């Protein structure tokens, strides 16, 4: 089975409010779906955390290496792409684009073998996982409504991030966290994401340590992106001294970039994004390298339903996984699936066991956000 064509589908107009500044993406296009179409009529779907214009550029570079290639050898094919384009990037839009191709190829591989990707990765350690509802922070007087909606939907874990946190005052930071804890109650797990990868992040180690001590008072599960994303030494020091787990690494790409963070134990939990890092092939390797160093794998999932589906397959295949990220509310998640993801009474998501990504897609929903329909697949 060979790759016949590759098709890009830009998603436009429904990026979650509050986490982005003007100019972060032309026409609000920060996510692009990619179809890999085979000569036997099987189609795989992937997701890229990059605009269509950059994805088109990457496709222009990579198309000659993909057309006619095997459609059922994702690891080898994508490693060829990485190795052949090292002058073009080793990160950025090239690697982000390869992420989408890799996910789509794994989707095809699963469909052809009639197995979920998690089983092809080596086996399923679990059939369910706890999702944490991920939402942007707001000022304390208006934040409760957003939190209550997440709890009502059934989330037993909620991550709050960005917004005014770390950008107004220490008093505001504590007021937001205090409001969140009082609103969700003592039994819902609460995580905090400062968003240190945001532009011009002003804070360093001492702010992060003091803030970590404040968060501990509110039984926060972890503190995410407290420092700038390349501050390896700052994270090593913070992880050693903070009274709660420290997490980061959502902006890194390729497994090699994660090695010093894992081997020097710069974080307690590591957060690669499958739509950026190089896809399932790279992220699984990162997760298992972290596992060997007693660092917990928590996939970053601020992207699409395709990314969530890939993450669900990953957390099934990693021995110690505990959570998966789930943006709420999120049109690029809810609108493009044929059957909605539902939480059970314990706040858990069932991990699909159908072939490939295991999810049926809603072509009308994709069209509503892109103007394009999905290509029908024979499997």
N, C-alpha and C positions, 0 to 999 in steps of 0.2 A: 504494500500500500504506500503510495507516494503522495507528497504534497503537490497539489495542483495550483492552488491560489491562496492568497492571504488578503483579508478584507478588514478594514478599520471602521469602527462605528463609534464616533465621538458622542459622549453624553454631555448634554448642555442644559443649564438652567435650573438645576435642583441640588447644587452643592449646599450642605448644611449651613445655616446662617450662623454668624458669630465667630467662626474660626478662621476667617480669611480676610485679608485686606485687599482693597482695590489694586488691581494689577497682578494678582496671583495667578490668573489664568484668563486668556482671551476668551470672551464670550462665556465666561464661567465654565470653560471646558478644562477640567483638571483630571478627568478620567476618560479613558478610551477603551472600548471593548475591541477584541481582535478575534476574528474567525480564521482558523486554519481549515482549508477545504481540501479533501483528498480526491484522488482520481477514482475512488470507488464510492463516492457519495457520502462518506462519513465526515461530519463537521465537528471540530472541537472549538470551545469558547474559552478565551482568556481575558484578563483585565490588566490594564497598564495604568500606573499612576503618573501619567504624563499627557499633555495636550495632544490633540490630533496632529497639529502642525509638526511638533517634534517627533511624534510617532511616524508620520509620513517620511520625514527625513531619515529616520532609522530604518524604516522599511526599504527605502531606496538603496541604502547601503547593504542590507542583509538579504533582500529578495533573491539575488543570484545564488546565494549559498543555501537557500531554502527550497526553491522550486525544483522538483524532482527528487528531493531527499526523502528518506524514510519518514513516514508519519507515525511510526510506532516505536521510535527509539528516542524518547525525549532527552535523556541524560546525555547520550553521545552527541546528538544533533546540537543541543544548546551549548555543550562544552566546545564544540567546533566553532559556534558563533562567537563565544567569548575569546577563544584562542586566536581567531582570525581577525578580530577587530580591536586588539589591545591598543593599537595606535589611535583608534577612533574614540576611546573613552575610558574603559575600566571603571564604569560608573555612569551616572547621568542618563540621558535619554536612550542611549544604546542599550544599557543594561536594563533599564525599565522596560523597554520594548521586548527584550529577550524574555523578561518575566512573563509577559502575556503569551508569547509563543510557547514557552515551556508549559504553562498551565493548560493551554489548548491541546498540546501534544499529549500530555498526561490524560486529558479528558478523552481524546481519541483512543489512546492505548487501553484505557479502562473499558470503553465501549466495545472495542474489538475483542478483548479478552473476557468481556461480561463480568468484570470485577470492579469494585470501588477502588479508587486510587490508594486508599489507606492500606488495603490488602496487598496491592502491588508494591507498596513501599516496604512491606515486610510483615504486616499483620496489624490487627486492631486490638489495642489494649483496652478500649472502652467503646461503648455504644452511645453514651450520652456525655455531655460536657456542660459546665455552667457558663452561660454567656454573661458578660458584664455589659449592661447598657451604658453606652458611651455618649455623653452629651456635653455641650459647651456651657460653661458657667455663666451666670448672670448675677446682677446685683441682688443682695439678700431680700429686698422687698418684692421682687418679681420672680425669684428663682424657685420657690416652692411649687408652683404650678407645673413646671417642667419636670421636677423630681417626682411629684405625685403621679404624673402620667406614666412615668417609667415603672414605678412600683405597681400601679394598677395593671400594667401590662404583664406583670408577673416576674420582673427582674428581681433576683435575690442578691445581685451585685451591681453596683453602679459606679462608673468612673466619671468624675467631673474634671473639666480641664479648660485651659486657656481663658478666654473672656477677660475679665478685669484682674484675674489672679496674678500677683507679682507685678502688676502694672499701675497700681494706684497707691496702696499703702499696706503695711503689715496688719493694721487694724481691719482693713477691708478683707484681706485674705482670711483672717480668722473668723470674721463675721460670715463669710460665704461658707466656710467649712462647718461652722457651728450650726448655721441654718440648714445645711444639707443633712447633718447628722440628726438634728431634731426632727426634720421632715421625714426621713426614711426610717427612723427608729434604730434601735440597737442591734437588730438581727440581720439587717441588710449590710453586706460587705460594701465598704466605701473606699474608692481609690482616688488619688489626686494627681493630675497631670499639669505641671506648671507651664509646659509648652516652651521649654528653653531653646528649641530650634527655631522659634519665631525670630523675625528680623530684629536686629539690634538688641538682643536680650541683655539686660543691664546687670544681672546678678551673678555673684561668684560663690565660692565655697562657704563663706561665713553666713551669708543670707540663707543658703540652702540648708546648712546645718541647723540654724535657729528655726527655720520653717519646719524642718523635719521634726524637731522637738515639739513644736506646736501641734503638728498633725498627729503625732503619737497620742496626745491627750484626747483626741476624738476617735481613737481606735481605727485610724486609716490603715488600710492593708498594705499599700505601697505608695511611694513618692516617685513620680515619673518626670523625666526631663527637667530636672532642677537646675541643670547647668547647660552651657552651650554644647552642641552635639559632638564637638571634637576635643573637648576638654578631658582627655583620658586621665591625666594625673589628678585633676579635680574630682573625677568620679571615683577613682581608687580611694582617695582620702575620705570622700563622703560615705562611700559604702562601708569603709572600715569603722566609721564613727557615728553614723546615723542610727537612731533607735528603732528604725523600721526599714523594711526592704527598699532598695533603690533600683529603679529600672530605667532603661534607655535603649538607644541604637536603632530607632525607627527610620532614620535617614541614611544609614549605611547601606552599601550595595556590595554584592559578592561575598562569598564565605571568607576570603582572605582578610577583608577589612574587619571581620568580627574576631579574628584569632587573638589579637592583643587584648581585647576587651574580656574575652573569656579566660585566656591563660593568665592574665594579671588580675583577674577577679575584680574588674572595675564596676560590675553591677551584680546584684543578687538575682534579678530576673532580666532576661534579654528579649528584645522585641523587634525582630526583623519583620518587614512587610513583604508579603509574597508577591505583590504587584510592583515592587521596586527592586528587590534584592537579587533577582535572577530566576524567580519562580519557585515551584515546588522542589525541583532538584537541588537548588542551592539552600533553600530554607530547611529542608530535612537534614542536610549535612550540618548546618549551623546548629540546629536543635540537638542533634546527637553529640556534637562536639561539646556543647554546653552541658548536656547530660553527663558526659564523662568528667566534667569539672564541677559537678553539683550546683550548676546554675540553672534555674528554672526557665523553660521556654514558654513565653506568652506572646503569641503572634499579634503584631500590630495590624489592625483591620479597619482603618478609617478610609474605606474605599467603596466597594460595590458588592452586590450579592454574589458575583463570581469569585471575588476575593474571599468572602465569608465561606462559600462552599469549599474553596481550596483549603482555608484554615481549618474547617471541620475535618477534612481528610487528614491534615497534618496532625492535629491534636489527638486523633484516633490512633495514629501510628507512633507517637512519642510516649515512652513509658510513664513519665511523671507530669504530663500536662494537666492543668487544673482549670484553665479559663480560656474563653475565646471572646474577642472583642466584637461588639454588635452595636453599630451606630443606631440611635433611636431619637427621634424618627428619622428615616432616611429613604427618600424616594428611589435612589439607585439600588437600594436593597429590596424594599417592599414591592416596587412597581414592576420589576423585571423578572420576578419568579411567578410561575403558574400557580403554585400552591404556597401559601405564606408559611414562613418559619413560625412555629408555635412552641411556647414554653410549657412544660408540664407543671403539675402542682408543686413540684420541688424547685421550680425555676430552672430546669435543665432543658437543653436542646437535644433532640435525637440526631445522631450523626447518620447521614444518608448511607445506605448500603447498596443502592442501585449502581449500575456501572458508571465509570468515570467520575465526574464531580457529583453525580447522583442527584442532580436537581433538574427539574423541567423548567424551561424558560418561557416567559410571556413575551412573544414577539410584538404584541400591541403595546405593551409597556415600554419595551425598548424603542419602538417607533415614536412613542409620545415624547421621549427625551432625546431623540436623535434624528427623527425623520426618516429612519432606515429600518427595514425589517430584517430579522435574522434569516439566514440561509437554512432551509430545511435540511435535516440530517437523516440519512438512511438508518442510522442506529441512534 
